[in-house]
Amino acid sequence: MFDILFYCRIKKANYSAPPFRMQSAGLALEELLVTAQKQDCLTIGIYESAKLLNADPDSVVLCVLAADDKDDVALQIHFTLLQSFCCDSGITILRVSGVQRLRQLLLGAVDANRNQEEHGDLHCMLVTNPQADHCRLQEVGTYCQESRRLDQWVPELVLQER
């Protein structure tokens, strides 16, 4: 498995999506996460996500892994385990940088200044059973499929601060 991950990282380094495509997918992801949170279809936090994946993996349609620091070894180990489980379960995975933007979107301006432990970490989020025909879920899914076709095993997005 590690040979596959190594190969995928090498291939991934040779690919980057066009900026307009990434921006469009980033906006779609932002809207999807906000909508999923309003519909109570968003699980936030590594521990909470692992519990849900263990209990009901069939309800999960998207796993978002967010980190700005790729040198955090412990976090990368968690990500590797979550990615493996999601791949085995057929769950779409998307890696995102821009944790501060996620904090703005999902916690609001007031909550963004609070202690992170009060509202869980934003390193892992699972979208579960939103409206089946939610166009933004389809758009994010299409971006992930296109990225995988171009040898990017785990698609990545950069969310822009506003």
N, C-alpha and C positions, 0 to 999 in steps of 0.2 A: 504494500500500500504506500509506503514511503517513497518508493521509486516512482509511483504514479504522481504523488504530490510534487516531487522534485521536478518531474517532466512537465507537469502542468504549470509550475511556477516559471520554468524557463520559457515555455510557450507563451504564457501570459505576458511576460516582459516584452515580447515582440508585438503585442497587439494593444491598441487603445481605440476605443470607439470615437467616432467623430464628435467634437464638442457639442454640436447642436443636438445630436442623438442622446448624449449623456444628460444634457440639460433638460430635454423633454422627459426622459425617463426619471430624472431626479424630481421634477415637478409632479409627475404622476405618482411617484412613491410618496412624496410629502402629502399629497391629497389623500392617497389611499390610507396612510397611517392615521391621519386626523379623522377620516371617516370611520375607520375600523375602531378607533378609540371611542368615538361617539356612539357607535353601535355595540360597544362592549365586546368587541371581537379582537382585542389587542392584548397580548400578554407581554409584560415588560420585565426584564431581568433574567440573568442566566439561570439562577436557581429555579425561579418560577417557570421558565421555559422548559427546563429539564423535567420538572414535575409534570407539566402538561404533555410533553412528548412521550413520557413514560406511560401516562394514563390514557391519552387519547390522540395518538399521532395522526389518525385519519381525519381529524377536524382541522389540522393545520394545512394552510395553502401556501404560506410564504414564511421563510425564516430570514430575518434581517440581522446581520452581525455588524455592529458599529464600533469602530475604533480609530482614533487618530494616531495612536502610538503603536507602531508595528513592532517595537522592541519589547513590549510587555510579554514576557515569555509565558507567564501563567495564563494570561488572557488568550494567547495564541493556542495553548494546549486545550483550553475550554472550547475555543472555536473549532479546532480540529475534531474534537469529539462530537460536537454538535453537527458539524458538516457531515461527518461520517454517518451519524444516525439519520440525518435528513436525506442523504443520498440513498441509503438503504430503504427509506420509507417513501421515496419519490416526492419529497418536498422541495420546492424551488428555494434556492439559497441566493442571497444577495449580500455582498459586503459593501459597507458604506463608511466613508469618512465624513466628518462634519458633525461630531457629537453635540457641539454647541448649538447647531441649527436644529437638531432633533429635540434638544432641551427646550428651545424656544417654541417649537411647534407643539410639542406634547405636554409641556408643563406650564407654558405661558410665561409672561414676563415676571410676574410676581413670584411664582414657584421656582423659576430658574435660579434665583438667588438663595434659595433654601439649601440646607444640607442635603447632599445627594442621597444619603441613607434613608431620609424620610420618604422618598418616593421611588426607591429602587434604582438600579443601574440601567442605563440605556444601551448596554453593550449587546444585548440580544432581545429581539422582539419577534413575536410570532403573531401572524395574522391568521385568524380562524374564521372559517365560514362566513365571510361577509356576503352581501348580496351576490348571488352566483354570477350575475351578468355585470358586475361592477366594471365599467370600462377602464378604470385606472389599474385594476388588478390585471386585466388582460394586457394593457400596455406595458406594465412592469414585467409580466410573464413573457411577452414577446421580446423585450429587450434582453432578458436572461437567455432565452432560446437562441437569439441571434448571436449573443456573446459566446455561448457554448459552441455554436457551429464554427466560430472563429477561434477555437481552441482556448477559450478562456473558461477554465473549469468552474471557477466561482466568479461570476460577474461582479464588477465593482462600479460604484458610483461615488462621486464627490458632491456633497450637498453644499451649496453656496450660502454663506452668511448673508443676512439682509439687515 
